[in-house]
Amino acid sequence: MPNERFNPVAHDDAFVAQALADAETRQAYDGLEEEYAALQAVLRARHEAGLTQAEIARRMGTTTSAVSRLEASLVSQKHSPSFATLKKYAHACGKKLVVSLA
């Protein structure tokens, strides 16, 4: 192992297409659609506000690590943030939390 080097795999369109050609991978990927949509919405809100995790944390009255855990929790399935926490996050981004069922 001493001579092994870390060589990350690019997750470009070709890689994703190849991975999703496998039926089990496709099923698992599709099963995470809602979680990834929620994460994308949260990250988009922070990006549009031009804020860092540290700035969001300050506005929420919490720590940067708590904001990092909140963002990661949306796809980890280890913890679900409360409605109140998501509302605070949205307000810290200058947004309003809206829940929709389709």
N, C-alpha and C positions, 0 to 999 in steps of 0.2 A: 503493500500500500504506500510506502514512502514515495514511490515514483509516480503515483496516480495524481492527476491534476483534475480540478473541477472544470467541467466543460458543460455549461448550461445549454439546454436545447431551446432554440428560438421557437416561440409560439406564434408563428406566422400563419397565414391562411392555409398554406399547404399542410402544415403540421396539424392544425385543427381539423381539416378535412380528412386527413388520414386517421386521426384518432377517432373521429365521429363515424367513420366507416364501420367500426366495430359495434355490433348491436348492443352489447352490455355497456360499453362506454357511452353510447348515445342515450340509452335509457337513464343512466346515472346523471348525465349532463342535463337532460331534459327535466329530470326530477328536481334540479336545483334552480330552475328558471325563476321562480318567485323570489328566492333568496338573492340571486344575483341582480334581479331588477331592483330590489329594495336597496342593496348596496350601491348600485349605480346611481340611484336617485339621491342617496345620502351624500355620496362623493361629489356628484354634480352640484348639489346645493352648496357644499363647501367651496368647490372650485369657482362657481359663479360668484360667490361672495368674496373670493380672493383671500380666503383665510387659511391659516395653518391649523393643525390640530391644537397647538398651544394657544392660539387666539380663540378658538372655539371653546377650549377648556376654561379659559379665563372668563369668557362671557357666560358660561354655564355655571361657574363657581365650582369647578372640579379640576382634576389633574389631566395632563396630557395623556398619561397612560390609560386613564379611564376612557377618554375619547377614542384612543387607539383600540381598546378592547371593545367599545361599543361598535365601531366600524367593522372590526373583525367578527364580532358576534353575529352579524347579519348573514354570514355564510358558514359559520362554524357549527351551528346547531348545538352548541354547548350551553348557550345562554340566550334568552330572548329579552331584548331591552323592553322596559315598560313603556306604555303609552306616554306617561309623564316625561320620561327621559327623551324619547323621540321628539316630543313637543318642545322641550328645552333646546335640543339640538337644532331643530328647525328654526326656532326663534333666534338662536345665536347666529344663524346664517342669514337672518333677515327674511325668513320664509315662514309660511304657515303650514302646519302638518295637515294633510288631507288624506283620509283613508278611503279607498275605493274597492268595491268588490265587483268583479266582472263575471 
